[in-house]
Amino acid sequence: AFPPKYETKYADKDFLAKQKFLFEIVYRVEDPLMFEEYIKLGKSFTYNKDDYVFPEHHSEFMKEYYHAFKYGVTLPKGEYFGSLAYTHFEQMYGLFEFFYYAKNWEIFQRNVCWARLYANEGMFVQALTLAVIHRDDFDGLMLPAIYEIFPQYFFNSKFVYEAEKFDFDVWSKYIMYEKEYKDFMYKDYSQYFKKFDNYEYFYTKDFKMWQWWKLMGLGEHWYSEDHFMMRDNMYLFNKDSKYLDMIKGVNMFYMPVDYTRDVYFFNKESELSYFTEDLEWNSFWYYFNMDYFPYLNGEQFGLKKDRRGEYYFYVVRQLLARYYMERLSHGYGEVPEFSFFTEVEYGYDPQLINYNGVGYSYRKNYYEYETYGNFDYMYYIINFFTRVEEIITQGYFKTHDGKMIDLRKPESIEYLGDIMQGNSDNYDKYFATFWYMYAHMYFAHTDDSEFEVY
């Protein structure tokens, strides 16, 4: 068998201009838009149905969002955005339709500039991400990684504060004085090192016996890498003369972030924070949910051909298997069975902070879910699981339109996965579509009538 041949496409000027726009429009998204041409373009927005290509069965979310915008009742800038809070979801989906159904690039670009001027930052980025991923004519285009757009969702507050107050002039003087100190302190020992040993000084400031990583010369401070960017394949690029010429004079500043050793250990499972708060781990889950967004129609967006329900089960099982491996390596064993009516022994404090300065909520040790939140939502969730257990026990279920689904057939895992994800393809739309959202709203103490989420 011969390996498949893939067609190579080279980016033309038009493609690069579009990619440049997508990078610039989310640059410092929490700040006001600073590009004059985009401000002018955004202010030229007018709502005209002829600018869009709608499917046969089109929702009213776009129209509702425009009316909300016109009367000034959209989610304000600077407020928390919860993609699984129903009121926020409605507006986000309406904004997404402005992007997705735009007839051409010019209308899309105008709408994006308009939304960048007036829409909530989190809502804007999620709607734009969905449109860029799912529009067929945007093949190859991309946004920066989500942890580059919103680092506060992925890095702890200590790192965010250090990045915010970083000053190059101060840093340069600090490094200069530190080097003079080290040169003086270690000058008597330099004779023991060979000329090309490339050794590092031991870092003595604020040294503790258990902070072994400081023996490597690393602390939670800013460092500079000259002439090359640190990346997984940097050794390949570091030998490329064209690449070296391109980044000549470019410095990258980095700071080691320590999740395990400097986190306050208020319970033993905090030791797993290096894994549960891993940047790539969490961004993978984010992009999986953007690729297979529960509330996108499988037929219309081409998700059904991927057997999205079965794939959802597969991904969740893979994530849990990896998590179990980490637990076992620490000797923690299986995850305790969850119940709404018993205390959760181990709490969680993510030590995250929003860009408006307000910290994210945390769950204390021995937390009781039964005592807090909307009880109606709790019973929705309990009833959902009770019904799923009955369906599995019976081996079949009847949908709202009278169709019988036999769960004994191997392909039926797809139907069950659709129900568990609560996506728009599940056969019982009156029962399962929004359970996933209500579950998150219950745990977040959010009501479907609330607009601002804390």
N, C-alpha and C positions, 0 to 999 in steps of 0.2 A: 504494500500500500504506500502511496506517495503522500507526503504531508500536504495539507491544504495550502493553497496559495492565497495570500491576502493582498488586496490592492492597497498600495501606499498612496495617501493623499497628502499633498503639500499645502500648507496654509498660504492662502493668497492675501493680498492687501486688505480686501473686504473682511475676510475672516479675522485677521489680526486687529482691525479697527473695532469689530464687535467684541473681541476678547478684551481689548483695552478698556472698552466702556464698562464691561461687567466688573473688572477689577477696580476701576475708579469709582463706580457708583456705590460700592460697599466700603470704600476706604474711610476709616474712622466713622463708622455708621452712626455712632451716638452723637456726633457733632453735626452742626448744620452743614448742608451741602455747600462746598466751596468752589465748585466749577461753574463759572458764569454761563457757559453755553448750556449746561444741563439745567441750571436754574431757569433760564429763559425758555428752554424746551418744556420743562415741567409746568410752568405757568401758562403755557399755551394749550393745556389740556381742555378738551370739551367732550362731553358724553354723547356719543352718536352710535346707535345700534348697528349702523351700516359698516362700522369699523371692525366688526367682529364676525367670526364664523362660528355659529352655534350648532351643537348637535341637535338631533330631532327632539330628544327629551332633555331639555335644558332646565336647570334649576333657576331659582330666583335670587341666588346669593349675590350676584353682581349688582342687580338692581337695588337690593336691600343695602348693600354696602355704599352705593352711591348716594342713596337717600340719607343714610346715616352721616356720611361725609358732608353733604349739603347742609344738614341741620346741626353739624358740630358735635355729634355724639359717637364718633369713632373712638377707639382706645387711644388716649393721648400719648404723645411721645414721653419717654422716660418712665412709663409705668411697666410693671411686670407683665410679660406676655406668657400665658399658659396655653399651649397648643391643644391641651385636652380639657380646657375649661370651655364649656359649650358656647358661651357668648363670644369668647375670643375666636373659637373655631369658625363660627358663622362669618365673622368679619374677615378672617384670614382667607377663607375659601372664596369669598366674594372678591377679594383683592387678587387672589390667584387667577380667577377667571378673567380679570382685566388683562393679565399677562398672557395666559395660555391661549385665549381665543382671539387675540389680536391678529388681524389679517396679514400683516407684514412686519418687517423689522422696524420700520419707521414708527408705526403706531405702538408697537411694543416698547420701543425706546422712550417715546413720549410718555407712555403710561408709567414706566418705571421711574422716570425722573419726577413725575407728579407724585407718585407714592413715596419716593425718597424725601420729598419736601414735607409731606403732611402725615404720613402713616407712622404708626408705632414701629420702632426699630426691629423688635423681635418678630412682629407680624410681617413686616416688609421682607425680612431676610428669608423667613420660611416660605412665603408665597413665591418669592423670586427663585428660591432653590427648587421648589416643586416644578415651576415652569421651565427652568433651564434643563432639568433632568428629563422631563416628559415631553417636551416639544420635539417632534420629529425633525424639524428643520434646524435644530440647535445641536446637531451631532458634532461632538468634539469640543464644544464650548463648555466652560466650567467657571465656577466661582472659587474664590480662595477657600481653604479648608475651614470648617465651622469653628475650630478652635483658634483660628487666626482672626476671624470676624468677631467672635464673642469669646475671648480668652477667659473671661470671668466665670464661665460655666465649666471650665476644665482645670483651672489653676487655683490654688488656695489663696487666701487673702494676703498672706505674707508676701508671696511672689508678686501679686497685683500691686501692692503698695510699693514694693521695691522698684518695679518697672515704672510706676507713675512718678516717683520722685527721682528717677535716674537723671543725673546731670553729667554730661561728658566732661566738662571742665573740672568739676569737682572730682570726678572719677580719675582723670588723668593725673591730678596733683596727688591724690591718695596713692595711686600706684607708684608714682615717682618717689614719694617719701617712704613707702613701704619697701621699695627696692633698695634705697639707700640704707635703710635699717638692716635689711637682710644682708646686703653686701658687707656691712660693717660687722654684723654678728657672726657671719659664716666665713669671713675672709681667711681665717686661720685654717679652715678645713678644705679650702679649695684645692690644695695640693694633693688631696687624696682622690680627687675626681680626675678622670682622664679628660683630655681636651674635648672629645666629641661624645661624651657620655649622655648629654642632653638631660641631666639630672634636674630635679625640681627641689626647691627649698621645702623643708618641713614648715607647715603653717602653725605658728605658735599662739596666735591671738585667740583668746577664748577657748583654749584647748581643754578637752575633757578626755579622760582615759577611754571611755567607750565610743568616742567619735573617731573610729579608726579611719574613716574616709578622708579625714584631714591629713593623715600621713601621706596621702597622695598629693597634697598641696591644694586640695579643694575645700572650699567653704561655701556657705550660701551667700555669695557675693558675685558681682559682675566680673566677667572675664572677656577678653577680646581675642578673636582668632583672626589672624592676618592672612589675606590673599586667597583664602578658600572658604567655601561655605560648608559647615558640618552637615552631612547627610549620610544616609545609609550606604550609598555608593560613592562616597567622596574620594576614595582612593583612585577610582577610575578617572574622575574629573580632574583630580589634582595633578594628573600626568598629561592632561590635554592642554597644549600650548594656546589654542584658541580660547579655551575656557579661562585660562589664567590671565590672558590679555584682557578678556572681557571684564573680569572682576578686579583688575588691578586697582589698588587704592581703596577697595571695599573692605570694611571691617564688619564682622559679625560679633555682637555681644551676646553672651549667654550666661545663665546663672543656674547652677545645680539646684534642683527642687527636691527636697527630701520629704516624702510623704510618711514614711514609716518611723523614722527615728525621732523626728521633732513634733509628731502629732501627740496631743495629750491623750494618754491611754486611760480613758474613763471606762473602758471594758476591754476584754481580751480580743474581741473580734475586730477592734480597731487596727490590729496588726495586719489585717488583710487590706488595709487602705491602699497600699502600694499597687494592688491589683484592681480593686473595685473602683478606684479613682484614676486608673490608667487612662491617659489621654486617647490613645488609639482604640482601646477597648470601648470607651464610651462614644467616640466618634463613629465607630463601626455600627453601633446600635442606632445612632441618629440617622446615618445614611441608609441603613436597612429600612427604617421606617419612612424615609423620604422616597426610596425606590418603590416600596410596596405600601404606600400610604393607605391606611384602612378605608378612607372615605372616597377613594377614586374607583370609578366603575371599571371592573376588570375587562369587560368587552371593549369599552371605548378606549382605554389606555393600554391595551395589550398586555395586561397582567395575568389574565386567566390562562394564557398559553403556558405560563411558567408554573402552573398549579400552585398559586400563591398560598393557599391554605396549608397544603402539605409542606411547602417550603418554610412557612412560618413555624410549623412544628419542628422541622429539622434545625433551623437556626436557634430556636429557644433551647432545644435539647443540647446542641453543641455548646452554647453559652453556659448552661447549667453544668454540663460535664466538666468544662474547664474550671468553673468555680469550685466544684467538688474536689478536683485535683489540688487546688490551692488550699482548701480547707484540710484535706487529708495530710498535706505536707506539713501543716502546723499542728496536727493531732486533734482537730476539732470534730471530725466525723461528719455525720449527716446534718443537714439543716433541720432544726426543730420544726415539727408540724405547726402550721399557723392556724389560729382560731381567733375569731372576733371576740370571744368571750373569756379569753385568758390573757394574762399579761405577756408582753413581749420583753424578754429579759434584757436583751442587748439593744441599746439605743444607737443613734447615729448622729454625728456632727460633722458635716462636710467641710466646715471652715471656709465656705465660699462667700463672696461678697459681690453684690451687684454694682454696676458702674455708677449708680446714684448714691452709693455709700451705705446702703442698707444690706445687712447680712441676710443670708437665706435661713429659713427655719430649720430646726433640728428636732430629733426625737429623743427624749430622755430615756434612761434605763427604766425597765419595768413599766412600759407604756401600755395603757389600756385603750384599745380602739373603741370598745363598746361605750366608753364614757364620753367620747368626743365625736364631733361631726354630725352630719345629717343622717338621722336614723332611717329615713325613707330610702336613701341610697344604700345603706347597709343591707336592708332587706331586699332591695333589688338584686344586689350581688349574691346574697345567700340563696334567693329564689333561683337565680340563674344557675348557680352550681348544682342546686338540687335537681333542676330540670335536666341539666347535662348528665348528671349521674343516672337519672331515670332513663334517658335516651340510650346511654351506653348499656345499661342493664337489659333493656328491652331489645336492643339490637336494631332498632329502626326508629324513625320519627316521621311525623306527618307535618308538612309545612302548612302555612296559612292558606295556600291555594289548593290543599288536598293532595299534594304529591307525596308519595311514600318513598323514603330513602332507606335502603337496606345497608346498615353499617357493617354487615358481615363480609361485604365485598372489599377487597384490598383498596380499590380506588376511592372508597368512601372516606378515607382519611382526609381527603381534600375537603369534603363537606364539613367534617368536624373541625378542621383547622380554620375554615372560614368563620365558623361560629366562635371559636376561641379567640380569634383575632378581632372579631366583631366587625369584619369588613363588609363592604357594600355588596359583595357577591354571595353572602350567606343566604340560605333559602328561607330563613324565618326573620324577615326584616322587622316585624313588629316585636320580636323578642330579643334578638341578639345584637342588633346593629350598634346600639349605644351603650351596652353594658360595660365595655372596656373604658369608655370615657367616664361613665358614672363611677366606676371603681377608682380611677385616678382622682376624680373630684372629691370622692369621699375621703381618701387618704390625705388629700391636700386641704381638707376643711373648706371646700369651695361649693357654692350653691349655683345652680344653673341660672338663677336670677341675678347673681352678683356680676358686676362689671369689672371692678378693680380687684385684683387678686394680690394677696400678701403672703 
